[in-house]
Amino acid sequence: MVVVQLKKAVLQLKAGDEVAVALRDIRAGEALLPFDLLAATDIPFGHKAALRPLTRGDVIHRLGQPIGLATVPIVAGAHVHLHNMGFERSMAGRAIATRLSNAVRLAQSELPTFDGYVRQDGRVGTRNHVGVLTSVNCSALVASMIADHFRNPAALAPYPGVDGVVALTHKSGCSVADGSRSMNMLRRTLGGYARHPNFSGVLLVGLGCEDNQIDQLVEEERLELGEDLQKLVIQETGGTRASVRRGIEMVEAMLESATKAERQPVPASGLVVGLQCGGSDSFSGISANPALGVAVDRLVACGGTAILSETPEIYGAENLLLERAASREVGEKLIGLLEWWEEYTKDEPQGFDNNPSPGNKAGGLTTILEKSLGAIAKGGTTNLVEVYGYGQRVDKCGLVFMDSPGFDPMSATGQVAGGANLIAFTTGRGSCFGCRPAPSIKLATNSEMFARMEDDMDINCGTILDSDRSMEELGEEIFSAMLATASGKPTKSELLGYGQDEFAPWHVNAWL
């Protein structure tokens, strides 16, 4: 449990750490309470202060884990950041399955429930959308025009119980060869969305001459065309206007079916939650991320599933997952992903360390090692039971990992393709984000940002820093919010209309 007294100026996260985090803006000469030490320089809110003198090459720790090296001598009380701390390749150990936890599972009679949509394949939806997906960039306008028709409340009024019509478009689908990694990933992503339980029906819209042929997509992804999954090809239908008219008619038929779906009580084991953090700050790993981790432990105990992703954002702290890998095979899969990313990023100017964005750094995060340490906290303390490729269907319960970039929309897109019916998104800087058809709960890491952006944030996790609230209490609030959201309570991002533009399938190899 983290409890911070307001009189404190800095917080040392673990005894022995060479640095502490500033709980407010600190001026040079001010006491770094509770330590008998004066600030040698100004230290911004959320940034690090040196608690003892450091020489060049000294390893700097946070939460007992290495986050970088001193690049110059640093005096006690000085600001520690980009100007005097640098990146070193991962210093984390890679021992596998050395710290397994005993799985805790609630009895069926003890499971909390939410009101969800049980689909024909048994999976549970938390929303009831109709989707319009595109095979290629060239069909994006037609798909958007079809969905835009139903933005008019009058057009959707005859279909009570439907959350809306969602157009999800992208910039690929042509000049991408069959059998290439990019084409396989695109089709896997589209296939995952086409069968997603938050969609009651899906219309696939193509141009006709693209590389990503709809019939081939359907065949490779083992989809079945029918009343709830239909296709529309622009060149065969007669062009743009004719296709929009026909698409509206097809969607209206799907809406007739969708309005018949009803929510029913289902156990919390039906939740599949994608875990995201973006626009992070130094408090992400102190408040929102570990609180989300508490909620994840609660979810896993109920038989539910949590998907941790963003492979570049576990680098440097991978030991914390490898130690909890349920088997050597699972651990070796994770190491294989990290080795692929080391090769993939070697030509980048800063390699892995290019991941922390300017906003992350302004919020006090200095290296990818430090960012990863906070990011992994979202995964709680349970065992890691499986590792998946991007967009692969998640078929195991518990904490799992999915390969993805650190770009939030791209990462969340893969999670939803894998079956996530809810997203929990932590942010310290104030990311504005949605991910239809899955609702996204936004968790603020500090009270100042929550107050400034309350219209975008669902839960203020900064209360762990400025009150006597326990991490367990906050984790329980997040878990309760998951159940309420899954039952239909709209999130702030949904009320604002986020979620269509954030659809972003990951493409690896170059387009020809």
C-alpha positions in Angstrom: 0.0 0.0 0.0 1.3 3.5 -0.9 0.2 6.3 1.5 1.7 9.7 1.0 1.5 12.4 3.6 0.9 15.9 2.2 3.9 17.3 4.1 6.2 15.2 2.2 8.1 16.8 -0.7 9.4 13.6 -2.3 8.6 9.9 -2.2 11.2 7.2 -2.1 9.5 4.1 -3.6 11.7 1.5 -2.1 14.4 1.7 0.6 17.8 1.8 -1.1 16.6 3.6 -4.2 19.1 6.4 -5.1 16.2 8.7 -6.2 12.8 9.9 -5.0 9.9 11.4 -6.9 8.9 15.0 -6.4 5.3 15.3 -5.1 5.0 18.9 -6.2 7.3 21.5 -7.9 10.3 22.0 -5.7 12.6 25.0 -5.6 16.3 24.9 -5.1 17.2 25.2 -1.4 13.8 23.7 -0.3 13.9 20.8 2.2 13.3 17.4 0.5 11.1 16.1 3.3 11.1 13.5 4.9 14.8 13.4 4.2 17.4 15.6 5.8 18.4 17.0 2.5 18.0 20.3 0.6 17.2 20.5 -3.1 20.4 21.4 -5.0 18.3 22.5 -8.1 14.7 23.1 -9.1 12.9 19.8 -9.4 9.6 19.7 -11.4 6.5 17.8 -10.2 6.8 14.1 -10.9 10.6 14.2 -11.6 13.4 12.5 -9.7 15.7 13.9 -7.0 19.0 12.3 -6.1 19.1 11.2 -2.4 22.9 10.7 -2.3 25.9 11.7 -4.5 26.3 9.6 -7.6 29.4 9.1 -9.7 29.4 8.6 -13.5 28.4 5.0 -14.3 26.5 4.4 -11.1 23.3 2.3 -11.6 20.2 4.2 -10.6 17.3 2.3 -9.2 13.6 2.9 -8.8 11.4 0.4 -6.8 14.7 -1.6 -6.5 15.0 -2.1 -10.2 17.6 -0.5 -12.5 16.3 2.4 -14.6 19.6 3.8 -16.0 23.1 5.0 -15.4 24.5 8.3 -14.1 26.1 9.9 -17.2 27.9 12.6 -15.1 28.6 13.1 -11.4 25.4 14.0 -9.6 25.2 15.8 -6.2 22.7 14.9 -3.5 19.5 16.8 -3.9 19.9 17.4 -7.7 17.3 16.9 -10.4 17.9 13.6 -12.1 16.7 13.4 -15.7 17.8 13.4 -19.3 20.8 15.7 -18.7 22.5 13.3 -16.2 20.9 9.9 -16.5 21.2 7.7 -19.6 19.9 4.5 -21.2 21.7 1.1 -20.9 20.3 -2.0 -22.6 18.1 -4.1 -20.4 19.8 -5.0 -17.1 16.9 -7.3 -16.1 17.5 -10.9 -15.4 15.7 -13.5 -17.6 15.1 -16.4 -15.2 11.8 -18.1 -15.9 9.2 -19.3 -13.5 11.1 -18.5 -10.3 8.3 -16.6 -8.5 5.0 -18.3 -9.3 2.0 -17.5 -7.3 -0.7 -19.8 -6.1 -3.7 -19.3 -8.4 -6.7 -18.0 -6.5 -10.1 -18.8 -8.1 -13.5 -17.9 -6.6 -16.2 -20.5 -6.5 -18.9 -20.1 -9.2 -21.4 -19.1 -6.5 -19.1 -16.3 -5.4 -18.5 -14.7 -8.8 -19.8 -11.2 -9.3 -21.8 -10.7 -12.5 -22.5 -8.0 -15.1 -25.2 -7.7 -17.7 -23.7 -8.7 -21.1 -24.7 -10.0 -24.5 -24.2 -13.7 -24.9 -23.4 -14.4 -28.5 -24.0 -17.7 -30.5 -20.4 -18.8 -30.0 -20.7 -18.3 -26.2 -18.5 -15.2 -26.0 -19.8 -12.3 -24.1 -20.3 -8.8 -25.5 -20.3 -5.6 -23.4 -21.7 -3.5 -26.2 -24.2 -4.0 -29.1 -22.8 -2.3 -32.2 -23.1 -2.9 -35.9 -19.7 -2.6 -37.6 -18.7 -1.5 -41.1 -15.2 -2.7 -41.8 -13.0 -2.0 -44.9 -10.8 -4.4 -46.8 -8.8 -1.5 -48.2 -8.2 2.2 -47.9 -10.1 2.8 -51.1 -13.4 1.7 -49.5 -13.0 4.0 -46.4 -15.2 6.8 -47.7 -18.1 4.6 -48.5 -17.8 2.8 -45.2 -17.8 6.2 -43.3 -20.7 7.5 -45.3 -22.8 4.4 -44.5 -22.0 4.8 -40.8 -22.5 8.5 -40.8 -26.1 8.0 -42.0 -26.9 6.5 -38.6 -25.3 9.3 -36.6 -28.7 11.1 -37.0 -30.6 10.0 -33.9 -33.7 9.7 -36.0 -32.1 7.1 -38.2 -31.1 5.0 -35.1 -34.3 5.6 -33.2 -36.2 2.6 -34.6 -33.6 0.3 -33.2 -33.6 0.5 -29.4 -30.8 -1.4 -27.5 -28.3 -0.8 -30.3 -25.2 1.3 -29.3 -24.6 2.6 -32.8 -23.1 1.9 -36.2 -19.2 2.1 -36.3 -17.1 2.5 -39.4 -13.5 1.3 -38.8 -11.2 2.2 -41.7 -7.4 1.9 -42.3 -4.7 2.9 -44.8 -3.7 -0.5 -46.1 -5.1 -3.5 -48.0 -3.4 -3.0 -51.4 0.2 -3.1 -52.6 0.7 -5.7 -49.8 1.6 -9.2 -51.0 -0.3 -12.3 -50.0 1.7 -14.3 -47.5 3.5 -11.2 -46.2 3.6 -10.4 -42.5 1.6 -7.2 -43.0 -1.2 -8.9 -45.0 -1.5 -11.7 -42.5 -1.7 -9.3 -39.6 -4.3 -7.1 -41.4 -6.5 -10.1 -42.2 -6.1 -11.5 -38.6 -7.1 -8.1 -37.2 -10.1 -7.7 -39.5 -11.1 -11.3 -38.8 -11.0 -10.6 -35.1 -13.2 -7.6 -35.4 -15.6 -9.3 -37.7 -16.3 -12.0 -35.1 -16.0 -9.7 -32.1 -18.8 -10.2 -29.5 -19.4 -6.4 -29.2 -20.7 -6.5 -32.8 -24.1 -7.9 -33.4 -23.5 -7.6 -37.2 -20.7 -6.6 -39.5 -20.6 -5.3 -43.1 -17.3 -5.8 -45.0 -16.8 -3.1 -47.6 -14.3 -3.6 -50.4 -13.4 -1.8 -53.7 -13.0 -4.9 -55.8 -9.5 -4.9 -57.3 -7.5 -4.7 -54.1 -4.9 -7.2 -52.9 -6.9 -7.9 -49.7 -9.9 -9.6 -51.4 -12.8 -10.0 -49.1 -13.5 -13.6 -50.2 -9.9 -14.5 -49.4 -10.1 -12.7 -46.1 -13.3 -14.7 -45.2 -11.6 -18.0 -46.2 -8.3 -17.4 -44.4 -10.0 -16.2 -41.2 -12.7 -19.0 -41.4 -15.5 -16.5 -41.3 -19.0 -17.4 -42.5 -21.0 -14.9 -44.6 -24.6 -14.7 -43.6 -27.2 -12.4 -42.1 -24.8 -11.0 -39.5 -21.7 -10.9 -41.7 -22.2 -9.5 -45.2 -20.0 -8.1 -47.9 -20.3 -5.1 -50.3 -18.0 -4.6 -53.3 -18.1 -1.0 -54.7 -17.1 -1.9 -58.3 -19.7 -4.6 -58.5 -22.5 -2.5 -56.9 -22.2 0.5 -59.2 -19.9 3.0 -57.6 -19.9 5.2 -54.6 -23.5 6.5 -54.4 -25.0 3.2 -55.2 -22.8 1.4 -52.7 -23.7 3.9 -49.9 -27.4 3.4 -50.6 -27.1 -0.4 -50.7 -24.8 -0.4 -47.6 -27.4 1.6 -45.6 -30.1 -1.0 -46.6 -27.8 -3.9 -45.5 -27.0 -2.2 -42.2 -30.7 -1.5 -41.5 -31.4 -5.2 -41.9 -28.6 -6.0 -39.4 -30.0 -3.4 -37.0 -33.4 -5.2 -37.0 -31.6 -8.3 -35.8 -29.4 -6.3 -33.3 -32.3 -4.8 -31.6 -33.5 -8.2 -30.6 -30.4 -8.8 -28.5 -30.9 -8.4 -24.8 -28.5 -8.1 -21.9 -28.5 -10.9 -19.3 -26.5 -11.6 -16.1 -23.2 -13.3 -16.8 -20.3 -14.1 -14.5 -17.3 -11.8 -14.4 -15.3 -14.6 -16.1 -16.8 -13.3 -19.3 -14.7 -10.1 -19.2 -11.6 -9.9 -21.4 -9.8 -6.6 -20.5 -7.1 -5.0 -22.6 -4.6 -3.1 -20.4 -3.2 0.1 -21.8 -1.1 3.1 -20.6 -0.4 6.2 -22.6 0.7 9.7 -22.0 2.4 8.3 -19.0 4.1 10.2 -16.2 6.2 9.4 -13.2 3.1 8.6 -11.1 1.8 6.0 -13.6 3.8 3.3 -11.9 2.9 4.6 -8.4 -0.9 5.1 -8.6 -3.0 4.1 -11.6 -0.9 1.2 -12.9 -0.5 -0.8 -9.7 -4.2 0.0 -8.8 -5.2 -1.4 -12.1 -3.0 -4.4 -11.2 -5.0 -5.0 -8.1 -8.2 -5.0 -10.2 -6.5 -7.4 -12.7 -5.8 -9.8 -9.8 -9.4 -9.6 -8.8 -10.5 -10.2 -12.4 -8.2 -13.3 -12.8 -9.5 -14.7 -9.5 -13.0 -14.5 -11.1 -11.8 -16.5 -14.1 -11.6 -13.5 -16.4 -8.8 -12.5 -18.7 -6.4 -9.5 -18.8 -4.2 -8.7 -21.9 -1.0 -6.9 -21.2 0.7 -5.6 -24.4 3.2 -3.0 -25.8 6.3 -5.2 -26.0 8.8 -2.2 -26.0 7.2 -1.1 -22.7 8.2 -4.2 -20.8 11.9 -4.0 -21.9 14.2 -3.5 -19.0 11.6 -4.9 -16.5 10.9 -8.2 -18.2 12.2 -10.1 -15.2 9.0 -9.2 -13.4 6.9 -11.1 -16.0 9.4 -13.9 -16.7 9.6 -14.8 -13.0 5.8 -15.4 -13.2 5.7 -17.2 -16.5 3.6 -20.3 -16.0 6.0 -22.5 -17.9 9.4 -22.4 -19.6 7.6 -22.3 -23.0 5.6 -19.2 -22.1 8.8 -17.5 -20.8 10.8 -18.3 -23.9 8.0 -17.0 -26.1 8.3 -13.6 -24.3 12.1 -13.6 -24.6 11.7 -14.3 -28.3 9.5 -11.3 -28.7 12.1 -9.0 -26.9 14.9 -10.4 -29.1 12.9 -9.6 -32.2 12.3 -6.1 -31.0 15.9 -5.6 -30.2 16.7 -6.5 -33.9 13.7 -4.4 -35.2 14.8 -1.3 -33.4 18.5 -1.5 -33.8 18.5 1.0 -36.7 16.4 3.6 -34.8 18.5 6.5 -33.6 17.8 5.7 -29.9 16.8 2.0 -30.3 14.4 0.9 -27.6 14.9 4.1 -25.6 13.1 6.1 -28.3 9.9 4.9 -26.8 9.3 7.4 -24.0 7.6 10.3 -25.8 8.3 14.0 -25.1 5.2 14.1 -22.9 6.4 11.0 -21.0 9.7 12.8 -20.4 8.0 16.0 -19.4 6.1 14.0 -16.8 9.3 12.7 -15.2 10.1 9.5 -17.1 13.7 9.4 -18.3 14.4 6.0 -19.9 12.4 3.1 -21.4 13.7 1.1 -18.4 11.8 3.4 -16.1 8.7 3.5 -18.2 8.6 -0.3 -18.5 8.8 -0.7 -14.7 5.6 1.3 -14.3 3.9 -0.3 -17.3 4.3 -3.9 -16.1 2.5 -2.9 -12.8 -0.8 -3.0 -14.8 -0.5 -6.8 -14.9 -0.9 -7.3 -11.2 0.8 -10.2 -9.4 -0.7 -13.4 -11.0 1.1 -15.8 -13.2 1.6 -15.1 -16.9 -0.2 -18.0 -18.6 0.3 -17.4 -22.4 2.0 -15.2 -25.0 0.2 -14.3 -28.2 1.2 -12.7 -31.5 -0.5 -9.4 -32.6 -4.3 -9.8 -33.0 -4.3 -13.5 -32.3 -7.5 -14.8 -30.7 -7.0 -15.0 -26.9 -8.2 -18.5 -25.9 -6.9 -18.8 -22.3 -8.1 -17.2 -19.1 -5.8 -15.3 -16.7 -3.1 -12.8 -17.4 -1.7 -13.1 -20.9 0.7 -11.0 -23.0 0.1 -9.9 -26.6 2.9 -8.6 -28.9 2.3 -5.0 -30.1 4.1 -1.7 -30.5 3.9 0.9 -27.8 1.6 3.1 -29.9 -1.6 2.9 -27.9 -4.2 2.9 -30.8 -2.2 0.2 -32.6 -1.8 -1.9 -29.4 -5.4 -1.6 -28.4 -6.5 -2.5 -31.9 -4.6 -5.8 -31.6 -6.1 -6.5 -28.2 -9.7 -5.9 -29.4 -9.0 -8.2 -32.4 -7.9 -10.8 -29.9 -11.2 -10.6 -28.1 -10.9 -7.8 -25.5 -14.4 -6.6 -24.8 -13.2 -3.8 -22.5 -10.1 -1.5 -22.3 -8.6 -0.1 -19.1 -6.4 2.8 -20.0 -4.1 4.7 -17.5 -2.7 8.1 -18.3 -0.7 10.7 -16.4 -0.5 13.4 -19.1 -4.1 13.1 -20.2 -4.5 10.9 -23.3 -7.8 11.3 -25.2 -8.7 7.9 -26.4 -11.5 5.4 -27.3 -11.5 2.0 -29.0 -14.9 1.0 -30.4 -16.5 -1.4 -30.2 -14.8 -1.9 -26.8 -15.5 0.7 -24.2 -12.4 2.3 -22.7 -12.2 3.3 -19.0 -9.7 6.1 -18.5 -7.7 6.1 -15.2 -5.9 9.4 -14.3 -2.6 9.0 -12.3 -2.7 12.3 -10.5 -5.4 14.6 -9.1 -4.2 17.8 -10.8 -4.6 16.3 -14.3 -7.9 14.7 -13.4 -9.3 18.0 -12.3 -8.0 19.7 -15.5 -9.4 17.0 -17.8 -12.4 15.6 -15.8 -14.6 15.4 -18.9 -12.1 12.8 -20.3 -11.3 10.8 -17.2 -13.4 8.1 -15.5 -11.5 7.5 -12.3 -9.0 9.6 -10.3 -6.2 7.3 -9.1 -4.3 10.4 -7.8 -6.3 9.9 -4.5 -3.7 7.3 -3.6 -1.1 10.1 -3.5 -3.0 12.8 -1.7 -5.3 11.0 0.7 -5.2 7.9 3.0 -6.8 5.7 0.5 -5.4 2.2 0.1 -4.3 0.6 -3.2 -6.7 -2.2 -2.4 -9.7 0.2 -2.1 -8.8 1.9 -5.4 -8.3 -1.5 -7.2 -11.7 -2.5 -6.0 -13.2 0.7 -7.4 -11.6 0.0 -10.8 -12.9 -3.6 -10.8 -16.4 -2.3 -9.9 -16.1 0.2 -12.8 -15.2 -2.6 -15.1 -18.4 -4.5 -14.2 -20.6 -1.3 -14.4 -19.1 -0.4 -17.8 -19.5 -3.9 -19.1 -23.2 -3.7 -18.1 -23.7 -0.6 -20.3 -22.6 2.4 -18.3 -21.0 4.7 -20.9 -17.5 5.8 -20.4 -16.3 9.4 -20.8 -14.6 8.6 -24.1 -17.8 7.1 -25.4 -19.9 10.1 -24.4 -17.4 12.3 -26.3 -17.5 10.1 -29.4 -14.0 8.6 -29.4 -13.3 5.2 -30.8 -13.6 5.2 -34.6 -10.5 7.1 -35.6 -8.3 5.1 -33.2 -8.6 1.8 -35.2 -5.0 1.3 -36.3 -3.9 -2.2 -37.5 -0.1 -2.8 -37.1 1.9 -3.1 -40.3 5.5 -4.4 -40.0 7.0 -4.9 -43.5 7.4 -2.1 -46.0 4.6 -1.6 -48.6 5.8 -2.3 -52.1 
